Amino acid sequence: MREGDRSARRATLAVPPSQIHPRRSILACHLAQPPSPRPLSDVPCFPLLRVYEICIVLPACNFHWNIHCNVHPASSSVMLTERLLQQATHQFSQAIRTVTSACSNDLWESLCLRGYNRMLARVTVLAEIKAFVGAVVVMVSFGSQLRSHSQFIDSVCAIVVKGNWGNLLQVNKNASALTSSTIHQVLLQLSFYGYGLSHSFPFFKWLCSIPHYSHSLQCSWAMIHILTKHKHFKTAHRILEDIANKEFLSSPSVLSTLVRIHDNQESNSQVLSWLVIHYAKSKMTQDAIQVFEQMRLHEVKPHLHACTVLLSSLLKDGVTHMVWKIYKRMVQVGVVPNIYIYNCLFHACSKSRDVERAEQLLSEMDLNGVLPDIFTYNTLISLYCRKGMHYEALSIQDRMEREGISLDIVSYNSFIYGFCKEGRMREAMSLFCEIKNATPNHVTYTTLIDGYCKTNELEQALKMWKLMEAKGLYPGVVTYNSILRKLCQDGRIRDANKLLNEMNERKVQADNITCNTLINAYCKIGDLKSAMKFKNKMLEAGLKPDPFTYKALIHGFCKMNDLESAKELMFSMLGAGFTLGYSTYSWIVDGYCKKDNMDAVLALPDEFLPRGLCLDVSVYRALIRRACKVERIECAEKLFNHMEGKGISGDSVIYTSLAYAYWKVGNASAASCMLEEMARRRLMITVKLYRCFCTSDTSENKVSQIFWNHVVDRGLMSRNTMNKIQQMLI
């Protein structure tokens, strides 16, 4: 550095005397990174990296100067405090006294104190010394620490380069000096000065053999980046997966720190993209999202493959709304979507049955010059067929033919499913006979068999079954379930059991749908004993009852007026973590109403807490609503008071149910009180709630219309709701 440049920098960083605090010594550290670090002539192996400029002020003698310290890269920060200034050493004190006595009242240009060849301290006086009152600033302690640490790091680097790693264990007679922080600095320094993997990676692996030593996160992260820099991707990926399973890498604070340590965008993009892929494939989707967010915040562009894997993982988890959020952020950081990302988005549209967004995506692909593939078109055809939009599906087929893309079996299955869903079996069979360049599979035959069963054409379904077996395709559990469902609907329980035995002989494992179909069939004919027996077999087979299982049994017991068994099953269902709907509570309330035992309904909420179950507003909502529906208003009132006594507030359904019930029996004042309470609590009536109280009875419709007019007058419906209701009535 030239003398003019030094003077300019000193002038910039010097503290003017007018800003000196009158009572305290001031210490300011300014870190300046040189444009290109160059080796010093007197340093044999490892040159110094950073320059620290320290401005030290002695207000007692109106004296201040700058110290330029070339500091070893291992010291990432310098903090000199008042306490350190007070730790004066004799050497520096003697130097100051000697100079002041010899050059009093003169302006010095510079004083160079040289220590070890990697430590250079230059003291430059910037103001005339008027008096020396014994105040001494000491830098020797600081310099000594830096010299010692720098010397040790350089020694380790030299040993690593020479390959005599065993000598490292002789430091302090053990390996205690080889801390993870030291190793991290050694790896960084070796990488900075161009020493390849032939030195750093074998040394990294050798360290694992040292007793009681394990690599820190920083060491492993540094090694991953070094390996990535030298294109050793498989090894880097393996180390990354290892630490990803042990460390909290997805933590924002941890990731933010690691990204700042290595500010190479290309390397960070590669490593963090791997991390996103690892978490996504390990079903740790939330962690993958956190890593992606940190990449976005640090403006690190993720790889396209990482984006595709993350979107696919979100789709598998069923969180389609997050797919669109992640996609939007991908575009914001500069990711240009390819066909694989677009196919993930089409899959999201298919899952949410969003035809409009799918068509927008197709237009976007055309604008961006991305050509759809067979997967894109199959997803669109499937979406259109499930929505009953056959004309649109056929238009996709025409587009495929224009582009020279032939229909595959997935395309044909989608068309056949669309026809079968609407009961158009003639068109479905016609298309089945026209299949070309594709071979019908299990899905094709099962779709046709199920279609025939739903149109009450069991004979045709059995013919397709035989044709399927003739083609060498043996029915699976889904195919058996279609036939079982039809047999049970027709009351042919014996034939259903024969088919079940055939499944066992062919070692086709029954699933929940198989068991639920038979349980429901037994419940409908009142054979609850066989139904419960089959439920036990279901448990023995390792299958767990689902909400449909419980509902079928509860409904069956209610039909047989065995309300205690129904109630026990209801609590078992709640204990299994399932929620009960309005219909399930209705069956039990109706059963007690038939027995004229409304006290049992009133006592029902008190049984929740002793069984360890949560008693919330949903329970009271269902009970009050049903009691009002069957015109047991007195019971509904008691339940309402019981609810408020528990400190549970009612919702729009409860208040509307009570108000409507009061209105129907001619108690307009009680109905008005309920509506006023709704208005006070700002509880609004929605379109869905309105539909619950609609009836086809003409005489009741007149009463209903007057009631809804009162609701509107009290402002309990929004304009949007009113407009939708008016459109319904047209």
N, C-alpha and C positions, 0 to 999 in steps of 0.2 A: 504494500500500500504506500502510495506517495505521501510526502509530508503535507502537501496541500490538502489532500483528502482527509488526513488525520485531523488537521486543524479545523476543517469544516465540521467534522463529526463531533469534535470536542465542543465546538461553539454551540452546536445544536443541543447537546445533552447536558451542558453545564447549567448549574442552578445559579441564577443571579443572586447577588448578595441581598437584594431587597426582599427576596422571598424566603430568606433564612429565618427559621423560628428562633426567637431570642433566648429560649430556655432549654431547648432540647436539640441534640444532634440529630441530623436528618440523614437517612440512608435511602437511596433510590437505585434500583437495579433495572437496567434496560437491556433487554435481549435483542441482539441484532444478528440475523443470519446472513453471512457473507454470500454474495451471488454464486460463487463457485469455490468450494473449499479446496485450498492448495496445500501440499505438504510443505512444512517448514524445513529448511536446509539442515537443521541440526537434529531432526527427528528421523531415526533410522528406518522404522517400520510403519508406524501408524500415525499419520498427521492428525492435528487437532481440527475439530469440526466447527465449533461455535465460538463466537466472541461475545463476552459479557462486558458491558460498560457500566462501571459503578461510580456514582458521584457521591463523594463523602464530604460532609460539611462539619467544621468545628466552629460553632457560633461564638465560643468563648474568645477566639482570637481572630474572628472574621476571616476564616481560612477555609478554602475548599479546593478540591482537585478531583480529577477523573483517574480511575484506574482501569486499564484495559487488561482483561484476563482471558487468555486462551484456555478454555475449559474443555476437559475431556467429554466426549459425547455421552458417556455413561451418566453424567450429572445433567439430568434433563431440566433441572430448575435450580436456581440459587436463591437462598433466602438468608440474608445477613440481618440480624436483629441487634437491638441495643445491648442485649446481653453478651453477644459475641464481641461487640466493640469494646466491652469492658475487660475482656480477657486479653490484656496486653502481654506481649512477650518481650523479653529483654533485647533480642536481636533487632527487632524493628524499632524499638525505642531508642537504642543506641544510634541507629542509622539516622533517625530524624534529628536527634540532638546534635550529631556530628555535622550534619548539613546546615542546620539553623545557626550553629555557632560560627561556621565558616563563611556562610553566605547571607548573613543577616541583612535585611532591607534590600536585597537584590531579587530580581525576578529570575527564577530558574526555568530553563527550558524543559529539561526532563531528567529523571533519575531512574535508571534501570536496575532492578534487583533481579538477578537471575538465580534460579534454584535448579531443580531437576530439568532435564532437557525438554520436558513436556509442559513446563509451567513457566509462564512469562508474565511478570507483573511490571507494568510501566506506570510510574507515578509522575504526573505532570502538574506543576503548580500553576494555578490560574489567577492568583491574586497575590499582591505583595504581603509578606508576613510582617505584621506590625508588632506582635508580641507572642511569645511562646510561654504559656502558663502551665505547661505540664500535661495538657490534654493530648493523648496519644491514640491514634487509631491503629488497630492491629489487624493485619491481614495474614500473618504467618500461620495462625491456627487454621484458617480457612484454606490457605494454599497447601498446607501440609496434608489436610484431609484429601484434597483433590489429587495431590501428587501420589499419595498412597493408593487411592482407589484406581487412578489412571494407570499406575504402574502395575497393579495386580491384573487389571483387565488386559493390558497389553501383554503381560507375561503369559496369561492363559491363551490368548490368541496365538502367540508365538509357538507355544507348546502344541496347540491344536494343529497348526500348519505343519510343524515338524513331525507330528504323529506320536509323540511320546506322552500319551495321555496318562499313563500310570504315574508320571511325575506329579500330576495334579493332586494326587492323593497324599503327597508328602507335604503339601502346604498346611502349615499348623498341625502337622503330624496326622491329619485326618481330612475328611472331605467336607468339614463344616463350612469352610470358606466358599465352597461351590454352591452358593444359594441359587434359587430359581431366578432371582433378580440379576445376579451376576451372569448366569448362563444366557438369559435373555439379551443382555447387553453384548455378550460375546458373539451371539448369533447375528445380531444386527450389524456389528462391526465387521464381521467376516463377510457378510452379504454386501455391505457398503463398498468395501474395497475389492470386490470382484472375486473373492475366493469361492470356488464352485462347490457343488454338492459332495465332491470327493472328500472335502474336509468337514463341512458342517453336519451333513446328515449322519455319516458314521459316528461322529462325535455325539450327536443327539441320541443315537441308539445306544451307544456305550454308556451314557450317563444313567440309563435305566438299570444297569447292573450294579450301580453304587448302592449299598445298603442305606435304607431310610431316606432315599432321595426319590422324588417324583416330580415330573415336569409340571410347572404351573400352567395356567391357561395362557398367559402371555407368551411363554416359551413355545408351547404347542402351536399357538396362532402364528408366531413368527416363522416357525418351521414350515407350516402349511403355505405361507406366502412365498417363502424361499423356494419350496418345491414347485409351486405354481409358476413362479417366475422362470424356472428352468424346464417347464413343460412336463414335469413328472406328476401328471394329474391323478393317476390311480393311487399312488402313495399318499399324495396330499388328501385325496378324497377319503382314504381309509383312516387317516389320523383325524380328519374332521368328524367323521361318523363316530369315532371312539370318544372324542371329547364332547360331542353333542349329546351323547347318552349319559354323560357324567356331570357336565357343567350346565349352568343355567344360561346357555348361550342366547336364548330368545329374550332374555331380560333387556329392556330398552337401555338401561344404564350400562350394562356389560357390553352390549353390541356397540353402543355409541363410543365407548372408550376404545374398543378394539379397532373400530373403523378409523379413528383418529390416529392410532399408533402407526398404521400403514395407510397412507393417504394415496396409494396408487389405485386409481379408479378401475383400471382393467383387472388388476388382481383382486380387488374387493368385489367387483362384479362377478368374477368367476367363483370365488369362495362362498360368497353369500348366496349365490344362485344354487350352489350345491347344498347349502344349508336349508334353503327353502324346499328343495326336492326331497332331502332326507326327512324333514319333519312331515311333509305332505304324505310321503309314502309310508311313514310310521304311524299314520292316523293321528298325528299331533297337529291338527289343522290350525288351531289357535296360535301355536308357536310359529308355524310357517307364516301366518298373517303378520305376526309381530316382527319377524325378520324382514318381511317384505316392506312393512311400514318404515322400518329403520333405513332400508335402502332408499326409499322415496325421500325421506327427510334429509339424507346425506347426498341426494342426487346421484345415487349409484344405479345405473340402468341394469335391470335383471335380464337374464338370458331368456329367449323365447321358450326354451324347453321348461325352465323353472315356472314360467307363467302358465304353460299348458298343464303341468302336473298339479299346480296349486288349484287351478280352476276345476280340474277333474276331481280332485279331492273334495272340494266344496260341493260338487254335484253329488258325489257318493254319500256325503253327509246330509244331503237334502236341504242345504242352506242356499237355495237359488238366489235369494235377495243379495247375499254377499258376493255372488259371482259378478253381478253388475257393478257393485262398488269397487271390487278389485280390478275389474276390466277398465273402469273409468280412470283409476289411478295409474294403471299400466300405460294408458295412452298419454297421461299427463307427464310421465317421466320419459316419454319418447319411444315406447315400445310400438313397433308397427305390427299389427296382428297378421298372422299367416292363416293358412287353411285349418290348422289344428286348433288354434284359438277360436276361430269362427265356428268350428264344429262343436266345441264346448259350449259356446253361446247358443247355438241352435238346440243343443241338448237341454239347456236351461229353459228355453222357450217351450220345448216339448213337455218338460216336466210341469211347468206352470200353465200349459195350454194357452200360451200367449201368441196367437196367430199374427196379430198386428206387428209386434216387435220382431217376429221371425221374418215377416215380409220386408220390414225396414232393414234388417241385417242383410238380406239377399240383395237389396238395392245398394247397400253400402259396399258389399263385396264387388258388385259390378263396377261401381265408381272407382274402387281401389285397384281394380284389375286382378282380383283374386278369383281364380276359377273354382267353382264348387266341384266336389267329388261325389262319389256314390254314397258316401256316408251322409253328406249334406242333404242330398235329394231324398234319401230314405227317411231321414229325420223329419223332413217337411211332409212327405207323403203320409207318414205315420201320424203326424199332428193333424193334418187335414182329415184323414179317415176317422180318427177318434172324435173329431168335432163334427163329423157328418158332412164335411165339405168335399163331396166327391168330385165336383166339377173342378175345383182348385187342385185336387190331387191329380186328376187326369191332365191338367195343364202342365204340371211338373213332369209327368211322364212324357208329354210331347216335347218339352224342353230337353229332356234327357236324350230322346231320339235324335233331335236336331244336333246335339253336341256329340253324338256317337257313343253315348253311354247306355248300355243295355240294363234292363231290369234284372236284379238278382233275386234270390229266394226271399230275402228280407223285404224287398219291395212288394213282391207278390203276396207275402203274408200280411202286410199292412192293408193292401186292397181287399183281400179276403176277409180280414177281421172287420173292416168297415162295413162290408155287405152283411156279414153274419150278425153284427151288432144291431142292425136295423131289420133283421129277419128276412133279408133278401137272399135266400139260399140259392135260388135259381141263378142269379148273377154270380154268386160266389162259386158255384160248381162250374159255371161256364168259364170263369177265369182260371179255375183250377185245371180244367182240361186244356187250356191254351198256354199253360206254362211251358216256356222254351228257354234253352240255355241255362236252366236251373233245375235242381232236383228237390221235390217236396221233402220236408223234414218233419220231425215230431211236432213242431209248432203248427205247420200247415194242417196236418191231419187232426190235431187236437182242437184247433180253431173251428174246423168244419164239424167235428163231432159235438163240440159244445154248442155250436149254432143250431144244429138239428135238435139237440135236447131242449133248447130254449123255445124252439118252434113246435114242440110236442111231436117230433118225428123220431121217436126212439129207434124204430126199425132202420131208418136211413143212417142213424148214428152208428148202429151196430154193424151195418154194411161197411161203413167207412173204417170201423175198427178192424174188420177182417181184411180189408184192403191194405190197411196199414201194416198188419202182421205179415201179409203176403209179400210186401216190399222189404221185409226184414227189419222193420222198425217196431220194437216192442213198446207198448204203452207204459208211460210213467205215471207218477202219482197224480199229476194234473189231469191226465186223460181219464184215469179211474174216478177222480172226483167229479168230473162232468157226468158220467154215467150214474154214479152213486146218488148225486143230487136229484137227477131225474127219477130214479127208482124210489127214492124217499118221498119226493113230491107226489108220486102216484100211489103212495102207501104200500109199496112192495118191499117191506122191510126184510122179508126172508131172502128175496133175490139180492137185496143190498148186502146182507150178511154173507151170502154165497160169494159175491164179488169181492168182499173183504177177505174171505178165506183164500180166494185165488191170488189176491195181492200178497198175502203171507207166503203162499207156496212159491210165488215167483220172486220173493224177497224184495218186494216193492214196499219201502218204508212209508207207513201212513203219516200224514202231517196233521196240523191242527184243523185244517179245513175238512179233512176226512172225518175226524172225530166229532167235530162240531156238527157236521151234516147228520150223522147218526144220532147224536144226543138230541138235536133239535127235532128229529123225526120221532124219537121215543117220547119226547115231551108233548108233542102235538097229539099223539094218540093216548096220552095219559099214563104211559108206562114209565113212571118216574124211577122205579126200582132199577129197570134196565139202563135208564139214562145215567143214574148215579154209578152203576156198575161199570159202565163204559167210561165214565169220568175217571174212575179209579184205575182202569186199564191204561188210560191216557197218561196218568201220573207214573205208572209203573214203566211205561215205555220211554220215560224221560221228557215227555212233553208237558208244557205248563199251560193251564187254562188261561184263555184270553178273555177280554170283555164279552165276546159273543158267547162263549161257553157259559159264563155266569148268567148272562141275560136270558139265555134259552132255559136254563134250569129255574131261575127266579120266576119267569113267566109261566113255566110249567107247574110249579108249586102253587102259584097264585090261582091258576085255573082250577086246580084241585082243592082250593081253599085251605091249603096247608101253609098258612101265613107265617107260622113260627119258623118253619124250615126255610121259607122264602127270605125271612128277615135275617136268619143266620147266614145264608148265602150272600145276602146284601152286605153284611158286615165283613164277610170273608173277602168279598170283592174289593171293598174299601181298604181292608188290611193288606191286600196284595198290591196296593198302589194305584188302582184304577179309579176313575171318577164315574159317578152315576149320573145318568141323564134324567131328564124330566119323565120319560116314559117308564123307567124302572121304578121311580118313586110312585108314579101314578098307579101302577099295578098293585102296589101294596096298599095305598090309600083307598083305592076302589075296593079291594078285598075287605078291608076293615069297615068300609061304608056298607057293603052288602050285609055284614054281620052286625051293623049298627053299633060298632065298637070304636067310636071316635076317641075315646080315652086312650086307646092304644096308639093312635096317631099322635096325640098330644104328648105321650110319654116317650115317643121315638127319639127326639133330640137329646133327652137325658141319658140315653144309652151310649152316646158317642164317646164322651170323655172317659167313663170307666173302662172302656175298651181300648183306650189310648188313641182314639181317632179324633181328627180335627173337626170341630163343629163350626162351620162358617155360614155365610149368607146363602150359599148355593143350596144347602139342605132346606132352610126355611123357604127359600124361593120356590122350590119344587113342591113342598108340602102345602104352602099357602095357595099357590096357583091352582093346584089340583083340588083343594078343598073349596075354593071359589068356583071352580068349573062344575063341581057336582052340587053346588049350592049349599054347602055346609059352611055358611058365613060365620056362625058362632064359633066353630072350630078354627076357622081362619083367623078370627079376631084374637082368640086365645094364643094361637101360635105367634101372631104378630106381637102381642104384649110380652110373651115369653122371650122372643127374639130381642126386643128392646131392653128387657130386664137383664139380658146377658151382655148388653152393651154393643150389640151388633146393629148397624144401621141398614135399613131397607134400601133397595134399589128401585129403578123405574118399573121393573116387572112386578114387584110386590105391591107397590102403591097403585099401579094401573089395574092390577087384578082385583084388589079390594075395591077401588073406586067403581070399576065396571060392575062388579057383583052387587054393590050397594045400589047402583043405578038401575040394574035389572029388576031388583025387588022393590023399587020405588022409594028407596031411602036417599033422596037427592041431597039432603043436608050432609049426611055422612060422606057421600061421594064427593061433594064440593070441598069438604075438609081435607080429604085425601089429595085432591088436585091442588088445593092451596099449599099443602105441605110440600108437594112436589115442586111447585113454583118457587117456594121459599128456599128449597135445597137445590134448585136449578137442575132438577132431573128431567131430562128430555125423552120424548117418545120417538123411537126410530121406525123406519118402514118395516123392519123385521118384527118389531113388537106389535105394530098395527096388524100385520098379517095373522098373528096368533089369535086375535080377537075377531077376525072376520068370520062370517057364517053365511051359509047358503039359505038359511031360513028367512023368508021375506018379512014376516011379522017382527022377527028379532032385528032385522036390518034397520027398520024404522027407529027402534029404540037406540040401536047402535049409532045411527047417523046423528041423532040429537046429542048423544054423549060425546062424540068426536067434535061436534061443533063447540061444545063447552071447553073441550081440551084446547082447541085452536084459540078460542077467546082468551084463555089464560096464558097464551104464549108458550105452550109446552111442546110445540112442534116447530122446527125450523122451516124456512121457506123451501129449502131444497127437499125436505121430507114431504112437505105438502104437495109440491110439484110432482114428485114421484108417485104419490098416492093418487093424485088426479089422473095421471097417465094410466095407472092400474085400473081405474074405474071406467075409463073410456072404452 
